[in-house]
Amino acid sequence: TPVCDTEAQRFNNDIAKLGDGVAVLVASMDLPFAQKRWCGAQSAENISLGSDYKNRSFGEDFGVVWQGPMLLARAVFVADADGTIQHIEYVSDIASEPDYEAVKAKVSELLN
C-alpha cells in the first residue's frame, strides 16, 4: 500500500540511521520476491524485510493479523538490546502512519 511504502522509507531513512545499535525489521504479508523488488527500487539498505505470507506466525504472535484481506495491521514495536519490547504502537487506521517522533524518541532513549 502507499502507506506501507512511505512508512518503510521513513524507517529506512530516519530511524535506522539513529545509531549503530539500531536494527529495523519490517514484516508484511507481501511475497519475498515483491519485498526484494521494492528494496531494490527504493534503495532500502538500512532495513530488513520479513514476509509473513506463508503461515502468519509473526502476525499471530504479535496480535497484528488483520481480519479481512491478507494483511498485517500497522504496528510498531521497539525492543531494547535484550529483546524486551519497550514501546508498542498499534495504528488503528490501516491508511494512517505511525507516530515517527515517538518511535525516534524511544529509540534515542534506549541508545543512551
Backbone torsions as a table, in degrees:
resi	resn	phi	psi	omega
1	THR	NA	158.7	177.8
2	PRO	-59.0	-35.1	179.6
3	VAL	-68.7	-39.6	176.9
4	CYS	-59.8	-43.9	178.7
5	ASP	-59.3	-49.7	-180.0
6	THR	-61.7	-45.9	-178.2
7	GLU	-61.4	-48.3	-179.2
8	ALA	-63.0	-39.1	177.6
9	GLN	-64.8	-41.0	178.1
10	ARG	-62.6	-43.5	178.2
11	PHE	-65.9	-38.5	178.0
12	ASN	-64.7	-43.7	-174.1
13	ASN	-86.7	-26.8	-174.0
14	ASP	-113.1	-61.3	-171.9
15	ILE	-67.4	-45.9	-176.2
16	ALA	-62.5	-22.7	-177.2
17	LYS	-92.2	9.6	-178.8
18	LEU	-73.0	-19.9	179.2
19	GLY	171.3	165.7	-178.4
20	ASP	-64.9	-25.2	-178.4
21	GLY	-85.1	10.0	-175.8
22	VAL	-103.1	128.0	173.1
23	ALA	-124.9	130.4	178.8
24	VAL	-110.8	122.5	177.7
25	LEU	-115.8	128.4	-179.4
26	VAL	-116.3	122.7	178.3
27	ALA	-108.6	138.6	176.7
28	SER	-148.7	173.4	177.1
29	MET	-91.4	4.3	178.2
30	ASP	-66.6	150.7	176.3
31	LEU	-68.8	149.4	-178.2
32	PRO	-54.8	-39.0	-179.2
33	PHE	-65.8	-34.2	177.8
34	ALA	-69.5	-39.3	177.2
35	GLN	-63.3	-43.4	179.8
36	LYS	-62.9	-42.7	178.6
37	ARG	-61.8	-43.0	179.2
38	TRP	-62.8	-46.2	-179.4
39	CYS	-58.7	-41.6	178.8
40	GLY	-66.3	-42.0	-179.0
41	ALA	-68.5	-31.6	-176.2
42	GLN	-100.4	0.3	-174.7
43	SER	51.9	44.9	-178.7
44	ALA	-84.5	87.7	-175.3
45	GLU	-99.7	-8.6	-173.1
46	ASN	-105.3	5.3	179.4
47	ILE	-130.1	157.8	173.5
48	SER	-114.7	137.2	-179.8
49	LEU	-107.7	142.0	175.9
50	GLY	-128.4	135.4	-179.7
51	SER	-98.9	128.4	180.0
52	ASP	-107.6	17.1	-172.9
53	TYR	-66.6	-30.1	-170.6
54	LYS	-73.9	-50.2	-176.5
55	ASN	-133.1	3.4	175.8
56	ARG	56.8	27.0	-177.6
57	SER	-66.5	-39.6	177.3
58	PHE	-62.0	-50.1	-179.1
59	GLY	-58.5	-41.5	179.3
60	GLU	-70.8	-42.6	-179.6
61	ASP	-63.2	-35.0	-177.2
62	PHE	-102.2	4.3	175.8
63	GLY	69.0	34.6	-176.4
64	VAL	-122.2	17.7	174.7
65	VAL	-72.6	121.5	-177.3
66	TRP	-83.2	131.0	178.6
67	GLN	-80.2	104.1	-176.2
68	GLY	153.1	-136.1	177.2
69	PRO	-59.4	163.1	-179.3
70	MET	-68.7	80.2	179.4
71	LEU	-134.6	158.3	168.9
72	LEU	-99.8	140.2	175.0
73	ALA	-63.2	151.3	179.8
74	ARG	-75.7	125.3	-179.4
75	ALA	-154.2	156.2	176.5
76	VAL	-128.6	132.4	176.0
77	PHE	-123.4	127.3	176.2
78	VAL	-113.0	122.5	-180.0
79	ALA	-112.7	151.2	176.7
80	ASP	-83.3	-176.6	-176.7
81	ALA	-61.7	-22.7	179.0
82	ASP	-89.4	-2.6	-179.4
83	GLY	88.4	6.9	178.4
84	THR	-82.2	127.1	-179.6
85	ILE	-70.5	125.9	-177.3
86	GLN	-109.8	-15.1	-177.2
87	HIS	-152.0	133.9	175.8
88	ILE	-133.2	134.9	171.3
89	GLU	-133.1	118.9	171.8
90	TYR	-99.0	121.3	-179.9
91	VAL	-87.9	116.1	-172.1
92	SER	-68.2	-28.3	-179.5
93	ASP	-110.0	119.2	-177.0
94	ILE	-59.1	-21.6	-179.9
95	ALA	-89.9	3.4	-179.7
96	SER	-105.8	155.9	178.6
97	GLU	-94.5	157.8	176.9
98	PRO	-74.2	172.2	177.4
99	ASP	-82.8	92.7	-176.7
100	TYR	-61.2	-36.7	-178.8
101	GLU	-64.9	-38.1	177.8
102	ALA	-66.1	-39.0	177.9
103	VAL	-65.3	-47.0	178.4
104	LYS	-58.5	-43.6	-179.1
105	ALA	-62.2	-43.8	-179.4
106	LYS	-67.6	-42.8	178.9
107	VAL	-62.6	-45.2	178.7
108	SER	-60.8	-42.0	178.3
109	GLU	-60.7	-43.0	-178.9
110	LEU	-70.0	-26.6	179.0
111	LEU	-77.1	-20.0	-177.4
112	ASN	-95.0	NA	NA
